[in-house]
Amino acid sequence: MRDANLSIPMVGIGGIDEQNAESVIRAGANGVSLSH
């Protein structure tokens, strides 16, 4: 999608927590929202 210059909202649900949020952002996420 990045190669095609598409800009669409994406939502990932589950598997993201305070221990791995930094690596998720480094992998290309624009942000991470954590809820309990």
Distance bins in CASP14 RR format, pairs under 12 A and 6 or more apart:
PFRMAT RR
TARGET T0000
AUTHOR 0000-0000-0000
RMODE 2
METHOD distances of the structure
MODEL  1
1 7 0 0 0 0 1 0 0 0 0 0 0
1 8 1 0 0 1 0 0 0 0 0 0 0
1 9 0 0 0 0 0 1 0 0 0 0 0
1 10 0 0 0 0 1 0 0 0 0 0 0
1 28 0 0 0 0 0 1 0 0 0 0 0
2 8 0 0 0 0 0 1 0 0 0 0 0
2 10 0 0 0 0 0 1 0 0 0 0 0
2 27 0 0 0 0 0 1 0 0 0 0 0
2 28 0 0 0 0 1 0 0 0 0 0 0
7 30 0 0 0 0 0 1 0 0 0 0 0
8 30 0 0 0 0 0 1 0 0 0 0 0
9 29 0 0 0 0 0 1 0 0 0 0 0
9 30 0 0 0 0 1 0 0 0 0 0 0
9 31 0 0 0 0 0 1 0 0 0 0 0
10 24 0 0 0 0 0 1 0 0 0 0 0
10 28 0 0 0 0 0 1 0 0 0 0 0
10 29 0 0 0 0 1 0 0 0 0 0 0
10 30 0 0 0 0 1 0 0 0 0 0 0
10 31 0 0 0 0 0 1 0 0 0 0 0
11 29 0 0 0 0 0 1 0 0 0 0 0
11 30 0 0 0 0 0 1 0 0 0 0 0
11 31 0 0 0 0 0 1 0 0 0 0 0
11 32 0 0 0 0 0 1 0 0 0 0 0
11 33 0 0 0 0 1 0 0 0 0 0 0
12 24 0 0 0 0 1 0 0 0 0 0 0
12 29 0 0 0 0 1 0 0 0 0 0 0
12 30 0 0 0 0 0 1 0 0 0 0 0
12 31 0 0 0 0 0 1 0 0 0 0 0
12 32 0 0 0 0 1 0 0 0 0 0 0
12 33 0 0 0 0 1 0 0 0 0 0 0
13 32 0 0 0 0 0 1 0 0 0 0 0
13 33 0 0 0 0 0 1 0 0 0 0 0
13 35 0 0 0 0 0 1 0 0 0 0 0
14 20 0 0 0 0 0 1 0 0 0 0 0
14 21 0 0 0 0 0 1 0 0 0 0 0
14 24 0 0 0 0 0 1 0 0 0 0 0
14 32 0 0 0 0 0 1 0 0 0 0 0
14 33 0 0 0 0 0 1 0 0 0 0 0
14 34 0 0 0 0 0 1 0 0 0 0 0
14 35 0 0 0 0 0 1 0 0 0 0 0
15 21 0 0 0 0 0 1 0 0 0 0 0
15 23 0 0 0 0 0 1 0 0 0 0 0
15 24 0 0 0 0 1 0 0 0 0 0 0
15 32 0 0 0 0 0 1 0 0 0 0 0
15 34 0 0 0 0 0 1 0 0 0 0 0
16 22 0 0 0 0 0 1 0 0 0 0 0
16 23 0 0 0 0 1 0 0 0 0 0 0
16 24 1 0 1 0 0 0 0 0 0 0 0
16 25 0 0 0 0 1 0 0 0 0 0 0
16 27 0 0 0 0 0 1 0 0 0 0 0
16 29 0 0 0 0 1 0 0 0 0 0 0
16 31 0 0 0 0 1 0 0 0 0 0 0
16 32 1 0 1 0 0 0 0 0 0 0 0
16 33 0 0 0 0 1 0 0 0 0 0 0
16 34 1 0 0 1 0 0 0 0 0 0 0
16 35 0 0 0 0 0 1 0 0 0 0 0
17 23 0 0 0 0 0 1 0 0 0 0 0
17 24 0 0 0 0 1 0 0 0 0 0 0
17 32 0 0 0 0 1 0 0 0 0 0 0
17 33 0 0 0 0 0 1 0 0 0 0 0
17 34 1 0 0 1 0 0 0 0 0 0 0
17 35 0 0 0 0 0 1 0 0 0 0 0
17 36 0 0 0 0 0 1 0 0 0 0 0
18 24 0 0 0 0 0 1 0 0 0 0 0
18 32 0 0 0 0 1 0 0 0 0 0 0
18 33 0 0 0 0 0 1 0 0 0 0 0
18 34 1 0 0 1 0 0 0 0 0 0 0
18 35 0 0 0 0 0 1 0 0 0 0 0
18 36 0 0 0 0 0 1 0 0 0 0 0
19 32 0 0 0 0 0 1 0 0 0 0 0
19 34 0 0 0 0 0 1 0 0 0 0 0
20 26 0 0 0 0 0 1 0 0 0 0 0
20 27 0 0 0 0 1 0 0 0 0 0 0
20 29 0 0 0 0 0 1 0 0 0 0 0
20 32 0 0 0 0 1 0 0 0 0 0 0
20 34 0 0 0 0 0 1 0 0 0 0 0
21 27 0 0 0 0 0 1 0 0 0 0 0
21 28 0 0 0 0 0 1 0 0 0 0 0
21 29 0 0 0 0 1 0 0 0 0 0 0
21 31 0 0 0 0 1 0 0 0 0 0 0
21 32 1 0 1 0 0 0 0 0 0 0 0
21 33 0 0 0 0 1 0 0 0 0 0 0
21 34 1 0 0 1 0 0 0 0 0 0 0
22 28 0 0 0 0 0 1 0 0 0 0 0
22 29 0 0 0 0 0 1 0 0 0 0 0
22 31 0 0 0 0 0 1 0 0 0 0 0
22 32 0 0 0 0 1 0 0 0 0 0 0
22 34 0 0 0 0 0 1 0 0 0 0 0
23 29 0 0 0 0 1 0 0 0 0 0 0
23 32 0 0 0 0 0 1 0 0 0 0 0
24 30 0 0 0 0 0 1 0 0 0 0 0
24 31 0 0 0 0 1 0 0 0 0 0 0
24 32 1 0 1 0 0 0 0 0 0 0 0
24 33 0 0 0 0 0 1 0 0 0 0 0
24 34 0 0 0 0 0 1 0 0 0 0 0
25 31 1 0 1 0 0 0 0 0 0 0 0
25 32 1 0 0 1 0 0 0 0 0 0 0
25 33 0 0 0 0 0 1 0 0 0 0 0
25 34 0 0 0 0 0 1 0 0 0 0 0
26 32 0 0 0 0 0 1 0 0 0 0 0
END
